[in-house]
Amino acid sequence: MQIIAHINYYHVCKRKLWLFANGINMEHTSDIVAEGKLIGETSYSERSGKYTEVEIDGVKIDFYDARNKVVHEVKKSDKIERAHVAQVKYYIYKLLVNGVEGVSGQIEYPKMRQTEIVKLCEDDILEIREWEKEIERIVNDEICPPLLRKGICKKCSYYDFCYVEEES
């Protein structure tokens, strides 16, 4: 189970979450996704030698500065910032439940030249546990959630899938 995609998609679109979790993956067809990956791989090229890739409980953190206890996450834009923050909080939470305390996070938007600091508080932990329960409920539901028609839909890799109109 790719829980990080689930956390991110849960905050962006429940329909996308359900589709992805049920084996309908459109990310590989998206130029926007490819551009985001390229930005992540090329913006801080020195990181791969400096920071550690950590995999814990099925969660993969690309850039973890173990010395300073900082999770680094690189994103293309801040359009779905709430989902980005949730993703980093989830990384910090997973480290915490596995005995690593005092971790913070940084979301970096190189194209915008911005950085956002992310901290995990006690209320976040309770909220994350609720996310996990709700995600499990959504992905195990037999019926796909309805289309919500959001402004960000046009940039989504699932756009054609969701908005295709069948002839009757």
Secondary structure, 3 states (H helix, E strand, C coil): CCHHHHHHHHHHCHHHHHHHHCCCCCHHHCHHHHHHHHHHHHCCCCHHHHCEEEEECCEEEEEEECCCCEEEEECCCCCCHHHHHHHHHHHHHHHHHCCCCCCEEEEEECCCCEEEEECCCHHHHHHHHHHHHHHHHHHHCCCCCCCCCCHHHHHCCCHHHHHCCCCC
